[in-house]
Amino acid sequence: MPDGSATLTLSLHQAIHDIPVADWDLCAGGGNPFVSHAFLSALEDSGSCTPRTGWMPRHAVLRRADGGVVAVAPMYAKSHSYGEYVFDHGWAQALERTGTPYYPKLQVAVPFSPVPGPRLLRAPGSAIPVAALAQALEQACGSLDMSSVHVTFCTESEWAELGAAGWLQRIGMQFHWENQGYADFDGFLGALSSRKRKVLRRERRDANACGLTFHALSGSDITEGHWDAFYRFYQSTVDRKWGSAYLTRRFFSLLGERLGHQVVLMVAEQAGKPVAGALNLAGSEALYGRNWGCQGDWPFLHFELCYYRAIDWAIEHGLQRVEAGAQGRHKIQRGYLPKPTYSAHWIGHAGLRRAVAQFLVEERAGIQSEMAALAEESPFRRDGEA
C-alpha cells in the first residue's frame, strides 16, 4: 500500500497496551479525550471492554517499512450491536434471514461513548489518505471472515472521504450548545427570547433553592468516595433505562487517575452527602457530557447539573461548545440545538449493501427534515424579537 514511496503494513492488536502510548497519542492528538490511550486503556483494564463483554479489541496500526506508525484506529470485533448507539439490528436480521451471519463484525468506535470525533487517527504530517485506511480495513475484514466494518461517530471530513471511497454514509442527530463568546451565563441568557430567558432563570432559581450545594470537581479533588457515589447513581440510571451496566466501578477510578483534570464531575450534595452527579470530559474545544444519576427528587436538578452547570464551566474555561449527546428534545429549549453526527459502513454482502444504501438515502432525508423542523424551536432571539 503506497504512502509516497513507502510500503505500509497493517497489524491488528488484541489490547491497547500492545501499542506504545507515545505512538498512539501522537496519532490521536490531544483534542478529543475519548480516543486517547488513557481512555481506551481504562475501558480495557477495568473489564468494561473485553471479549467477555462482546468487545474484542482488534486495534488497527498502519506502519511504514521502517516500523514507524503513521495511523491507528480503535477497532473491535463485535458479536452483538450493544453499546454502539448507531443501530444496525435490522441490518443484522436482514442478512441472517438469507442464511449469512452478520456477526462478528468490525467496529471502529469508542465503546459505550456516542461522542463525535476522529476515528481514523493519522500521525502529524502523514500523507496517507483516508481511502488507503479504508482499503486496509476492508482487507482486514475479509481476512478475518467478518461481514462488515463500521466507523461510527466519525468527523464530517472522514465521513466524506469514506463516502468517496465507496462506503455507505449515515447521519444521526445530537444536541450541542455553542459558545458565541459569552462572558458568563447571563450573557448566554441575553441571547434568548424574553419568554425562554424567564423559563431558564426560573429553573435555575428553583434548582438552587433546594438546599443542595454544587461542586465542579476535577483531578485529585475527585475522591474514591465521590466515585462510589457516582457509580451508585450510574447504576440507578442504567436500571431505569436499559437494565445492563456497561461500565464497571473500576473504570471510573482509572478514568480519574489517567485523565486527571480532563474529568469534570458535577456533584450535588445534601448535608455534605452526594445525592446526584454528572460526568463530563473536557477536550480542547468541547465539554462532553456523558453519564448522570440521582438518588432523590429535586425540581430541575437534571437540567441544572447536566446542562446549565456545563454551560457555566465551558464559558469559564473558554470552550467552544458543550455536547450533550443524543435524544432529548427538551434540550433545545435549554440552548442545545440539533447537530448532525456521522458514520460510514462497508458491507461485504452485495445484496445487503444495496438494501442498506437505499435505506440510508431515505433515512438521511428524514433526519435532515427533522433537524430543520427542530431548529425552528430554537429559544434564541430572532431579528427584531425581544
Rosetta blueprint (number, residue, H / E / L):
1 M L
2 P E
3 D E
4 G L
5 S L
6 A E
7 T E
8 L L
9 T E
10 L E
11 S E
12 L E
13 H E
14 Q L
15 A L
16 I H
17 H H
18 D H
19 I L
20 P L
21 V H
22 A H
23 D H
24 W H
25 D H
26 L H
27 C H
28 A H
29 G L
30 G L
31 G L
32 N L
33 P H
34 F H
35 V H
36 S L
37 H H
38 A H
39 F H
40 L H
41 S H
42 A H
43 L H
44 E H
45 D H
46 S L
47 G L
48 S L
49 C L
50 T L
51 P H
52 R H
53 T H
54 G L
55 W E
56 M E
57 P E
58 R L
59 H E
60 A E
61 V E
62 L E
63 R E
64 R L
65 A L
66 D L
67 G L
68 G L
69 V E
70 V E
71 A E
72 V E
73 A E
74 P L
75 M E
76 Y E
77 A E
78 K E
79 S L
80 H L
81 S L
82 Y L
83 G L
84 E L
85 Y L
86 V L
87 F L
88 D L
89 H H
90 G H
91 W H
92 A H
93 Q H
94 A H
95 L H
96 E H
97 R H
98 T L
99 G L
100 T L
101 P L
102 Y L
103 Y L
104 P L
105 K E
106 L E
107 Q E
108 V E
109 A L
110 V L
111 P L
112 F L
113 S L
114 P L
115 V L
116 P L
117 G L
118 P L
119 R L
120 L L
121 L E
122 R E
123 A L
124 P L
125 G L
126 S L
127 A L
128 I L
129 P L
130 V H
131 A H
132 A H
133 L H
134 A H
135 Q H
136 A H
137 L H
138 E H
139 Q H
140 A H
141 C H
142 G H
143 S H
144 L L
145 D L
146 M L
147 S L
148 S E
149 V E
150 H E
151 V E
152 T E
153 F E
154 C E
155 T L
156 E H
157 S H
158 E H
159 W H
160 A H
161 E H
162 L H
163 G H
164 A H
165 A L
166 G L
167 W L
168 L E
169 Q E
170 R E
171 I E
172 G E
173 M E
174 Q E
175 F E
176 H E
177 W E
178 E E
179 N L
180 Q L
181 G L
182 Y L
183 A L
184 D L
185 F H
186 D H
187 G H
188 F H
189 L H
190 G L
191 A L
192 L E
193 S L
194 S H
195 R H
196 K H
197 R H
198 K H
199 V H
200 L H
201 R H
202 R H
203 E H
204 R H
205 R H
206 D H
207 A H
208 N L
209 A L
210 C L
211 G L
212 L L
213 T E
214 F E
215 H E
216 A E
217 L E
218 S L
219 G H
220 S H
221 D H
222 I L
223 T L
224 E H
225 G H
226 H H
227 W H
228 D H
229 A H
230 F H
231 Y H
232 R H
233 F H
234 Y H
235 Q H
236 S H
237 T H
238 V H
239 D H
240 R H
241 K H
242 W L
243 G L
244 S L
245 A L
246 Y L
247 L L
248 T L
249 R H
250 R H
251 F H
252 F H
253 S H
254 L H
255 L H
256 G H
257 E H
258 R H
259 L H
260 G H
261 H H
262 Q H
263 V E
264 V E
265 L E
266 M E
267 V E
268 A E
269 E E
270 Q E
271 A L
272 G L
273 K E
274 P E
275 V E
276 A E
277 G E
278 A E
279 L E
280 N E
281 L E
282 A E
283 G L
284 S L
285 E L
286 A E
287 L E
288 Y E
289 G E
290 R E
291 N E
292 W E
293 G E
294 C E
295 Q L
296 G L
297 D L
298 W L
299 P L
300 F L
301 L H
302 H H
303 F H
304 E H
305 L H
306 C H
307 Y H
308 Y H
309 R H
310 A H
311 I H
312 D H
313 W H
314 A H
315 I H
316 E H
317 H L
318 G L
319 L L
320 Q L
321 R E
322 V E
323 E E
324 A L
325 G L
326 A L
327 Q L
328 G L
329 R H
330 H H
331 K H
332 I H
333 Q H
334 R H
335 G L
336 Y L
337 L E
338 P E
339 K E
340 P E
341 T E
342 Y E
343 S E
344 A E
345 H E
346 W E
347 I E
348 G L
349 H L
350 A H
351 G H
352 L H
353 R H
354 R H
355 A H
356 V H
357 A H
358 Q H
359 F H
360 L H
361 V H
362 E H
363 E H
364 R H
365 A H
366 G H
367 I H
368 Q H
369 S H
370 E H
371 M H
372 A H
373 A H
374 L H
375 A H
376 E L
377 E L
378 S L
379 P L
380 F E
381 R L
382 R L
383 D L
384 G L
385 E L
386 A L
